[in-house]
Amino acid sequence: MVAIEERSFEAGAVSLNYAEAGTGAPAVLLHGGGSRWQNLAPLVPELAERWHVYAPDLRGHGRSSHTPRRYRLTDYADDLVAFLDRCTGPADVFGHSLGGQVAIVAAARRPDLFRGVAIGDTPLSVSTLRPGLQQSRPMLSVWRDLAASDRARDEIADALREVRVDFEGRSGRAGDLMAKESPWFAFMAGCLSDLDSTMLDAVIEFDEMHAGYEADLLLPEISCPVLLIQADPAYGGALSDEDVAIARSLLRDVRVARIDQVGHSRYPGKIAAVLRDFFSR
């Protein structure tokens, strides 16, 4: 059994909680928006057999510091650069969803700190990111209100069952799309209980958080190999073929993998083999 320890890292005015396991070359795992490092927990033992794995909670998430109204992608990228610069050295980095956006911005800013970047099912520019987030605004607004409430976690879990969601290519009431006893409800309730609700304000308001997130500005600055991992579009995957084509035209070394019959929500636990292959290159 792989031993996983949680530690803290001081990145200026922000304290980042992170999980750590294994030995070897560093590999950093970044979770998606509204979640916490445990969403990527299935990957940790798979990778820790060969790599020194670090999985931080992004600012405003999990046990990391809340920084109200300071949730721009550039703020997150500052945290990641500080973490790599002072804690791990040059590393392979995987980011899912928001974590992928953060990895892109940071790798463009400090290419010397990245041995490789794996982008997990997230659009690569404002123009391709905006439509999906606009479609999710009703759900995100409910999540924001739950995160801002003083409800107990079991009450948040019950409320989540009533929220309309897009899940694995289907839309409807969450309690109808997922099994009644699905662990997702308790897990997501815990994430929202820990989350700074103003982080979701930033996502919903969109423009300030994502200013400068443009493929033609960022991707040419990335010098390391890049892996784009797509979830299945038929199951709600967010990284489109349009984005992949743009990336191929702008990146020096890009590879693409698609995970069939898995959507954006269930995707992180299905990609260990793809990441091992890429990090082993």
N, C-alpha and C positions, 0 to 999 in steps of 0.2 A: 504493500500500500504506500502511495506517495504521500509524504507529509506536506501539508499546506499551512503556511503561517501567514498571519496578517500583520503588517507593519504600517508605519506612517512616514511620509516624506514631506518635508517643508519646502514648498515652492513659493518663496516670497511670502505674500500674505495668505496663501492657500495651503492648507494641510491636506494631503492626498492619502487616503487609505489605500493599501494595495495588498494583494495576495502574492505569495512567492513560493515556488517549489522547484526542485530539481537542481541540476548543475549542468555546466557546459556553456555554450554560446547563448547570449541573451535573446529571448523572444518575448515581446510585449503584446498583450491582448487587450483591446479596447472595446467595451460594451456599447450598446446602442442607447439612444435617448430615452430617459425615463426608467432605465433599468439600473443594474449594478453589476459588479464583477461576477457574481455567482451565476449570471445568465450564461457565462462562458465556462462555468466550472467543468462541464463534460470534456472540454479540450485540455484542461490543465494536466491531469494524469497521463493523457495520451502523449502530450508533448514533453512533459517533465522527465520522461525516461531518457531523453537525449539533450534537452535544452534547459537553461535556467529561465523559468517562466515567471513573468511578472504580469499581474492583472489588476490595474488600478481602478478604483471608483473615480469617474470623472467628477470635476467640481460640481457641487450641487446635488450629487447622487450618493447613495449609500452612506458610508461613514466619512466621506470627505467634506470639506468645508462648504458651507453655503456662502455664495457671493451675490446677493440680490442685485439684479439688473446688470450683471457682468457675465453674460453667457454668450458672447460672440464666439464664432469659430476661432478667431484670432486669440481670444482669451484661453480657450482650450488648447490651442496649439502652443501657446507660451508655456502652459503647464507640462505638456508632453516634452517639449524641447528641454525644459529644466530637468525633468525626470531622466531623460536619456543622457543629458550632459553630465549630470552629477551622480547618477545612481547606476546606470547600466553600461554606458558607453554605446558605440554603434551597435544597432540591434535590428533584427527582423521584427516587423510590426504588423499585426493584423488588427483591423478595425471593422466592426460590424455597424452598419447604418451610420448614426452620428459619429461613432468611433472611426469609421472610414473617412468621413469628411475631415475630421480632426487630423488623421494621419496624412491626408493629401496636403493640407495647409502646412503642417509642420515639415513634411518632407520637402516641399518646395522652398521653405524658408531655410532649413538646415540640412541639405542633402548629405553632408558629411556624417550625420548621426544615424543614417538608415542604410542597412545592408540590403534590405528588401522590404517591400510594402505589399501586403495583401489587402485588397479592398473588398469588403463583404457586403454585397448587395445594396449599394447606395448610389444614387445618381451623382454625376460628376460635375454638374454646373447648376446654377440657379434656375436656368430655363427648364431643365429636366427634373429638378427637385421640387419646384414650386407646385406643379399640378397634384402630385401625390399628397403633399402636405395640406393643400387646400381641401382635398377630398377627405382627409382625416381630421379636419378642424373640429367637427362636432364631437368626435371621440376625445380628442386632445383637450377640448374645453371641459368635458366632464372629468377627465383625469386631473386637470389643473384644479378644479373645484374640490375634488376629493383630497388631493395633496395639501390643499390649503385648509382643510377642515380639521377638527379635533376628534374625528371618529376613530373608534377602535379598529384594529386591522380586520377583525372578522366582519365588522359592519362595512368596511370598504370592499371586502371580498364579495359580500352579498350585493352591494351596489354595482360592482363590476359585471355581475351576471345579467344586469338589465341594460347594459350599454350596447348600442349598435356598433359592430366592428366589422372590419374586413379581415377574414381569417382563412388562409390557405385557399384563396380564390373565391370564397363565398362571403356574402354579406348578410348580416342579420343580428339578432340578439345574441350576445356572447354565450348566455346560458343555454341557448339552443344549438349553437355551433360546436361547443365543446362539451365533453362529458361532465355530468353534474359534479363529480368529485375530482375534476382536473386540478392538478397541483398549481396550474397557472394562476388561478384566482388568488390563492393564498400568497404565492410568490409576488404577483403584481401588486397586491395590497401592501405587502411589506416594502416594495420599491417605492410606491407612492407615499407611504407613511414617512419614509426617510427623505423623500425628494423635496427640494426647494421649489415651491409652486411657481416662482417667478422664472424658473428655467423654462417651463412650458409656456409662460407668457412670451418669452423670447422666440420660441419655436412658432407659436401662433402668429405673432406680429411679423415674423419672418425677415423683413428687409435688413434691419440692423444686424441681426445675428449672422446673416449669410452674406453680408457685403463683401465683394471681392472674390466670392467663390465661383470662379470662372475657369473652365478647363483650359482655354487657350492661354490664360495667364499663369496657371499653376503647373499643369502637367509638364510643359517643356523644361521647368526648373528641376524636375525630379530626375536624378541621375542613376538611381539604383534600379534593379529589376522590379517590375510591378506585376502582381497577379490580380486579375479581376475575377471574382467568384460570383456568378449569377445564381440566384434562386430561380425556380421555374416560373416563367411569366404566367402560365396557366394557373398557378397556385398563388399568385399575388406577388411575384418577384418584382423588385423595384429597380434593378439595374438593367436598363433597356439595351437592345441591340444598337440603338442610335448612339448611346453613350459609349458602347464598346467600339463602334466605328470611329468615333471622335478620338478615343484614347489611342487606338492603333495609329492614327495619323499624327499624334502629338508626342507619344512616349518613345523613348529609345529602345526599351526592352520590355515588352508587354506580353503576358500570357493570359489565356482566358480558360476558365473552367465553369461548366454549368452543372448544378445539382438538380437532377430531374425529380419531379413529383414531391418537391419540398418548397414551401413558400418562405416569405421573409420572416415569419414568426418562429417557425421551427428549425430554421436553417442552421443556427450556430452549432448544434450538436451533431451535425451530419458532415462536417467538413474536415475532420481530423486528418484523414488520409491525404487530402489535397494539400493541407498546410504542411504536413510532414514532407511531402514530395517537394514542395516549393522551398521550404526552409533548408532542405538537404542539398539543394542544387550546388 
